[in-house]
Amino acid sequence: MSVRKHITIYDIAREAQVSPATVSRILNGSSTVREEKRERVRQLIDKYNFHPNAMARALSDAQTRVIGMMVADVGNPYYNSLLTACVNAAYQRGYATMMFNTLSRAELEDAAMARLREQRADAMIIIGGRIDLEKPDPAFERQLDAALETMPIVSASRSPRQNIYGVAVDHPGSVDVAMNYLLGLGHTEIGFVYTGAQFYGTQEKLTRFRQRMAQAGLPVREEWLIPVRGYDSESGREGIERLMQLEDRPQALLALNDVIAVGMLQGLLSHGVQVPQQISLIGFDDTFITNVMTPQLTAVGYNYDEYAAMLMDAAVAAIEGRESERDRLVAPRLFEKQSCDRPHSKA
């Protein structure tokens, strides 16, 4: 950091890679901060001869008891399930939530982050959106820098940098659960309908799928790896239309999420393909929609209450200046229902 005329508590926090609240606690002599963090902050205080005024201390100490939630799409049942659990988990910890639905649009993400800074939220949890990009977006990185000057950030995915906490779905582990199940049923011809290749979660799932097929000594049929436009049911139907144009079709299909799986089921049934008698179908997330379909959809899912608790615990620890793990994984498990069976006649 270059020396500037007026160094603020937020400058110290950013360079030390801690929250402003942590700097404030160190200035006030709190014993709840780890010595390693304390020493980093002290060195910077000495370096810049930093002396906060009383108003700056008051502002850094003030808590709104509000945690901001920036969610990519509350219409998606995965995001909705996690958001609902987060609201409850925040309440249990004495916090309210301020939610922004960004519709996966960059300008709405920017507006949400600016508003949360203005409202002085104690922390921000980001669920989906540009934070999940495999290749970072420089414009979004600048927004993160600005937000980190005033509040800690927790990502409901892997941590994209050292000063952001990450609580992520175990994507490779999720594929392991699905593949163990399908291989255990005797499936050897497996396809995958997916979207969002620009996001790390999709890449991790595809990479693990290829690894598991290779480990089982099975070829990956590239024509059975079908990219679609979005995360909705229409995209699932689109994937099936492309599949039905092929002369040879797999015995089983993975769908990137439940909503795509619903569209795939509708598409298969509309072509007279029986599920699971001719094609087995398994998705990811296990949201409520898996139970309202006929047949009910087998899925790899998560305990959303536990997931939300992990996110909120990370946020509260950061607010209070306590140390916690930078990256934690949410364990997946299989929810076996009616859409998978041993391979029979092919479609």
C-alpha positions as CSV (number, residue, x, y, z in Angstrom):
1,M,0.0,0.0,0.0
2,S,1.3,3.4,-0.9
3,V,1.4,6.0,1.9
4,R,-1.6,8.3,1.7
5,K,-2.4,11.6,3.4
6,H,-5.2,10.1,5.5
7,I,-5.0,6.4,6.4
8,T,-8.2,4.9,7.7
9,I,-9.1,1.9,9.7
10,Y,-10.3,0.3,6.5
11,D,-6.9,0.8,4.8
12,I,-5.3,-1.0,7.8
13,A,-7.8,-3.8,7.7
14,R,-7.4,-4.3,3.9
15,E,-3.6,-4.5,4.0
16,A,-3.6,-6.8,7.0
17,Q,-6.3,-8.9,5.4
18,V,-8.6,-8.7,8.4
19,S,-12.0,-7.1,9.0
20,P,-12.3,-3.4,10.3
21,A,-13.9,-4.9,13.4
22,T,-10.7,-6.9,14.1
23,V,-8.6,-3.8,13.8
24,S,-10.9,-2.0,16.2
25,R,-10.7,-4.8,18.7
26,I,-6.9,-4.7,18.6
27,L,-6.9,-0.9,19.0
28,N,-9.2,-1.4,22.0
29,G,-7.0,-4.0,23.6
30,S,-9.3,-7.0,23.1
31,S,-7.8,-10.4,23.8
32,T,-10.1,-12.3,21.4
33,V,-7.8,-11.8,18.3
34,R,-5.1,-14.3,17.4
35,E,-1.6,-13.1,18.0
36,E,-0.6,-13.6,14.3
37,K,-3.3,-11.2,13.2
38,R,-2.6,-8.8,16.1
39,E,1.1,-8.6,15.1
40,R,0.2,-7.9,11.4
41,V,-2.1,-5.0,12.4
42,R,0.4,-3.6,15.0
43,Q,3.1,-3.5,12.4
44,L,0.9,-1.5,10.0
45,I,-0.2,0.8,12.7
46,D,3.4,1.6,13.4
47,K,4.3,1.8,9.7
48,Y,1.7,4.5,9.1
49,N,1.7,6.1,12.5
50,F,-2.0,5.5,12.6
51,H,-4.1,7.2,15.2
52,P,-7.8,6.8,14.7
53,N,-10.1,9.6,15.9
54,A,-13.0,8.9,18.2
55,M,-15.6,9.0,15.5
56,A,-13.7,6.4,13.4
57,R,-13.5,4.1,16.4
58,A,-17.2,4.5,17.1
59,L,-18.1,3.8,13.5
60,S,-15.9,0.7,13.3
61,D,-17.3,-0.7,16.6
62,A,-21.0,0.0,15.7
63,Q,-22.9,-3.1,14.6
64,T,-26.1,-3.1,12.7
65,R,-26.8,-6.8,13.5
66,V,-27.6,-7.2,9.8
67,I,-26.0,-9.7,7.5
68,G,-26.4,-9.0,3.8
69,M,-27.4,-11.8,1.4
70,M,-26.6,-11.5,-2.3
71,V,-28.3,-14.4,-4.1
72,A,-28.0,-15.2,-7.8
73,D,-31.6,-16.3,-8.4
74,V,-34.2,-16.9,-5.7
75,G,-36.5,-18.4,-8.3
76,N,-34.0,-21.4,-8.5
77,P,-35.1,-23.9,-5.8
78,Y,-31.5,-24.5,-4.8
79,Y,-30.8,-20.9,-4.0
80,N,-34.2,-20.5,-2.4
81,S,-33.7,-23.5,-0.1
82,L,-30.3,-22.2,1.0
83,L,-31.6,-18.6,1.5
84,T,-34.5,-19.7,3.6
85,A,-32.2,-21.8,5.8
86,C,-29.8,-18.8,6.1
87,V,-32.6,-16.4,7.2
88,N,-33.4,-18.9,10.0
89,A,-29.8,-19.5,11.0
90,A,-29.2,-15.7,11.2
91,Y,-32.2,-15.2,13.4
92,Q,-31.0,-18.0,15.7
93,R,-27.7,-16.0,16.1
94,G,-29.3,-12.7,16.8
95,Y,-29.0,-11.2,13.3
96,A,-31.4,-10.0,10.7
97,T,-30.8,-10.5,6.9
98,M,-31.0,-8.1,4.0
99,M,-31.5,-10.0,0.8
100,F,-30.8,-8.9,-2.8
101,N,-31.9,-11.1,-5.7
102,T,-29.4,-10.3,-8.5
103,L,-30.9,-12.4,-11.2
104,S,-27.3,-13.4,-12.2
105,R,-26.9,-9.9,-13.7
106,A,-23.6,-8.0,-13.1
107,E,-25.3,-4.6,-12.7
108,L,-27.6,-5.9,-10.0
109,E,-24.7,-7.5,-8.2
110,D,-22.8,-4.1,-8.2
111,A,-25.9,-2.3,-7.0
112,A,-26.4,-4.8,-4.2
113,M,-22.9,-4.6,-3.0
114,A,-23.0,-0.7,-3.0
115,R,-26.2,-0.7,-1.1
116,L,-24.9,-3.1,1.6
117,R,-21.9,-0.9,2.0
118,E,-24.2,2.1,2.4
119,Q,-26.3,0.3,5.0
120,R,-23.2,-0.8,6.9
121,A,-24.1,-4.4,7.0
122,D,-21.9,-6.3,9.4
123,A,-21.0,-9.0,6.8
124,M,-22.1,-10.2,3.4
125,I,-22.8,-13.7,2.2
126,I,-22.6,-14.2,-1.6
127,I,-24.6,-17.1,-3.0
128,G,-23.9,-17.6,-6.7
129,G,-23.0,-15.2,-9.4
130,R,-19.7,-13.9,-10.6
131,I,-17.9,-15.1,-7.4
132,D,-18.2,-18.6,-8.9
133,L,-16.5,-17.8,-12.2
134,E,-13.6,-20.1,-13.1
135,K,-11.8,-17.0,-14.5
136,P,-12.1,-14.0,-12.3
137,D,-13.9,-10.9,-13.6
138,P,-11.7,-7.8,-13.0
139,A,-14.8,-5.5,-12.5
140,F,-16.2,-7.8,-9.9
141,E,-12.8,-8.1,-8.2
142,R,-12.8,-4.3,-7.8
143,Q,-16.3,-4.5,-6.2
144,L,-15.0,-7.1,-3.8
145,D,-12.1,-4.8,-2.8
146,A,-14.5,-2.0,-2.1
147,A,-16.8,-4.2,0.0
148,L,-14.0,-5.7,2.0
149,E,-13.0,-2.2,3.2
150,T,-16.2,-2.1,5.3
151,M,-17.3,-5.7,6.0
152,P,-16.1,-9.4,5.9
153,I,-17.4,-11.5,3.0
154,V,-18.4,-15.2,3.0
155,S,-18.9,-17.0,-0.2
156,A,-21.3,-20.0,-0.6
157,S,-18.6,-21.6,-2.8
158,R,-14.8,-22.0,-2.7
159,S,-12.9,-19.0,-1.3
160,P,-11.7,-17.0,-4.3
161,R,-9.0,-15.2,-2.2
162,Q,-7.3,-15.3,1.2
163,N,-9.5,-12.7,2.8
164,I,-12.8,-14.2,1.9
165,Y,-14.3,-17.2,3.7
166,G,-15.7,-20.0,1.6
167,V,-18.3,-22.7,2.4
168,A,-18.8,-24.8,-0.7
169,V,-20.7,-27.8,-1.9
170,D,-18.2,-30.7,-2.5
171,H,-18.7,-30.9,-6.2
172,P,-16.3,-33.8,-6.9
173,G,-17.7,-35.6,-3.9
174,S,-21.3,-35.1,-5.3
175,V,-20.3,-36.7,-8.5
176,D,-18.7,-39.5,-6.6
177,V,-22.0,-40.2,-4.8
178,A,-23.9,-40.2,-8.1
179,M,-21.4,-42.4,-9.9
180,N,-21.0,-44.9,-7.1
181,Y,-24.8,-45.3,-7.2
182,L,-25.1,-45.6,-11.0
183,L,-22.1,-47.9,-11.3
184,G,-23.4,-50.0,-8.5
185,L,-26.7,-50.5,-10.4
186,G,-24.6,-51.8,-13.3
187,H,-24.7,-48.8,-15.6
188,T,-21.8,-48.5,-18.0
189,E,-23.2,-46.0,-20.6
190,I,-23.7,-42.7,-18.9
191,G,-24.3,-39.2,-20.2
192,F,-24.3,-35.7,-18.6
193,V,-26.5,-32.7,-19.4
194,Y,-24.9,-29.6,-18.0
195,T,-24.7,-25.8,-18.2
196,G,-22.5,-23.0,-16.8
197,A,-19.1,-24.1,-18.2
198,Q,-17.7,-20.7,-17.1
199,F,-18.3,-21.6,-13.4
200,Y,-15.9,-23.6,-11.4
201,G,-18.6,-25.9,-9.9
202,T,-19.6,-27.2,-13.4
203,Q,-15.9,-27.7,-14.3
204,E,-15.3,-29.6,-11.1
205,K,-18.3,-31.9,-11.8
206,L,-17.3,-32.5,-15.4
207,T,-13.7,-33.2,-14.5
208,R,-14.7,-35.7,-11.8
209,F,-17.2,-37.4,-14.1
210,R,-14.4,-38.0,-16.6
211,Q,-12.1,-39.3,-13.8
212,R,-14.7,-41.7,-12.5
213,M,-15.5,-43.1,-16.0
214,A,-11.7,-43.6,-16.6
215,Q,-11.3,-45.3,-13.2
216,A,-14.1,-47.7,-14.1
217,G,-12.5,-48.5,-17.4
218,L,-15.4,-46.9,-19.3
219,P,-15.2,-44.6,-22.3
220,V,-16.6,-41.1,-22.2
221,R,-18.9,-40.6,-25.2
222,E,-18.5,-36.9,-26.0
223,E,-21.9,-36.8,-27.8
224,W,-23.5,-37.8,-24.5
225,L,-21.9,-34.7,-22.8
226,I,-24.6,-32.2,-23.7
227,P,-24.2,-28.5,-22.9
228,V,-27.5,-26.5,-22.6
229,R,-28.2,-22.8,-22.3
230,G,-29.5,-22.4,-18.8
231,Y,-30.4,-23.9,-15.4
232,D,-34.1,-24.1,-16.2
233,S,-36.5,-26.9,-17.2
234,E,-36.6,-25.7,-20.8
235,S,-32.9,-26.2,-21.0
236,G,-33.4,-29.8,-19.8
237,R,-35.9,-30.4,-22.6
238,E,-33.4,-28.9,-25.0
239,G,-30.8,-31.4,-23.9
240,I,-33.2,-34.3,-24.5
241,E,-34.2,-33.1,-28.0
242,R,-30.5,-33.1,-28.9
243,L,-30.1,-36.6,-27.3
244,M,-33.0,-38.0,-29.2
245,Q,-31.4,-37.1,-32.5
246,L,-28.5,-39.5,-31.8
247,E,-28.6,-43.1,-33.1
248,D,-27.2,-44.5,-29.9
249,R,-28.3,-43.3,-26.4
250,P,-27.0,-43.9,-22.9
251,Q,-28.5,-46.1,-20.2
252,A,-28.3,-43.3,-17.6
253,L,-28.1,-39.5,-17.5
254,L,-26.8,-37.0,-15.0
255,A,-28.4,-33.6,-14.8
256,L,-26.5,-30.6,-13.4
257,N,-29.4,-29.6,-11.2
258,D,-32.9,-30.6,-10.2
259,V,-34.6,-28.1,-12.5
260,I,-32.7,-29.3,-15.6
261,A,-33.6,-32.9,-14.5
262,V,-37.3,-32.0,-14.4
263,G,-37.1,-30.8,-18.0
264,M,-35.2,-33.8,-19.0
265,L,-37.8,-36.1,-17.5
266,Q,-40.5,-34.2,-19.3
267,G,-38.6,-34.5,-22.6
268,L,-38.0,-38.2,-22.2
269,L,-41.6,-38.9,-21.4
270,S,-42.8,-36.8,-24.3
271,H,-40.8,-39.1,-26.6
272,G,-42.2,-42.2,-25.1
273,V,-39.0,-43.1,-23.2
274,Q,-39.7,-44.7,-19.9
275,V,-37.9,-43.5,-16.7
276,P,-36.2,-45.5,-15.2
277,Q,-37.1,-48.6,-17.3
278,Q,-35.2,-47.4,-20.3
279,I,-33.1,-44.5,-19.0
280,S,-32.2,-43.8,-15.4
281,L,-32.0,-40.1,-14.4
282,I,-30.2,-38.5,-11.5
283,G,-29.8,-34.8,-10.6
284,F,-28.1,-32.6,-8.1
285,D,-29.4,-30.5,-5.1
286,D,-32.5,-32.5,-4.0
287,T,-34.9,-29.6,-3.7
288,F,-38.6,-29.9,-3.2
289,I,-39.3,-30.3,-7.0
290,T,-37.8,-33.8,-7.0
291,N,-40.7,-35.0,-4.9
292,V,-43.6,-33.5,-7.0
293,M,-42.6,-35.3,-10.3
294,T,-43.7,-38.7,-11.4
295,P,-41.5,-40.6,-11.0
296,Q,-39.9,-38.8,-8.1
297,L,-36.4,-37.9,-9.0
298,T,-33.3,-39.4,-7.4
299,A,-30.8,-36.7,-6.5
300,V,-27.6,-36.0,-4.7
301,G,-28.3,-33.3,-2.2
302,Y,-27.3,-31.6,1.0
303,N,-28.6,-30.7,4.5
304,Y,-29.5,-27.0,3.9
305,D,-29.8,-26.2,7.6
306,E,-26.3,-27.5,8.2
307,Y,-25.0,-25.6,5.1
308,A,-26.7,-22.4,6.3
309,A,-25.3,-22.8,9.8
310,M,-21.8,-23.2,8.4
311,L,-22.2,-20.0,6.4
312,M,-23.6,-18.0,9.3
313,D,-21.0,-19.3,11.7
314,A,-18.2,-18.1,9.3
315,A,-19.9,-14.7,9.0
316,V,-20.4,-14.2,12.7
317,A,-16.8,-15.3,13.4
318,A,-15.5,-12.8,10.9
319,I,-17.7,-10.0,12.4
320,E,-16.3,-10.8,15.9
321,G,-12.8,-11.0,14.7
322,R,-12.4,-14.7,15.6
323,E,-10.5,-17.2,13.5
324,S,-12.3,-19.8,11.4
325,E,-11.5,-22.1,8.5
326,R,-11.1,-20.3,5.2
327,D,-12.6,-23.1,3.2
328,R,-15.1,-25.7,4.3
329,L,-17.0,-28.3,2.3
330,V,-20.7,-29.3,2.6
331,A,-20.9,-33.1,2.5
332,P,-23.3,-34.6,-0.2
333,R,-25.5,-37.6,0.2
334,L,-27.8,-39.6,-2.0
335,F,-31.6,-39.2,-1.9
336,E,-32.8,-42.4,-3.6
337,K,-36.3,-42.2,-5.1
338,Q,-37.8,-43.6,-8.3
339,S,-35.9,-42.4,-11.3
340,C,-33.0,-44.9,-11.3
341,D,-32.9,-48.6,-11.8
342,R,-30.6,-51.3,-13.2
343,P,-30.1,-51.1,-16.9
344,H,-32.8,-52.7,-19.0
345,S,-33.8,-52.1,-22.6
346,K,-32.3,-48.9,-24.1
347,A,-34.3,-46.0,-25.4
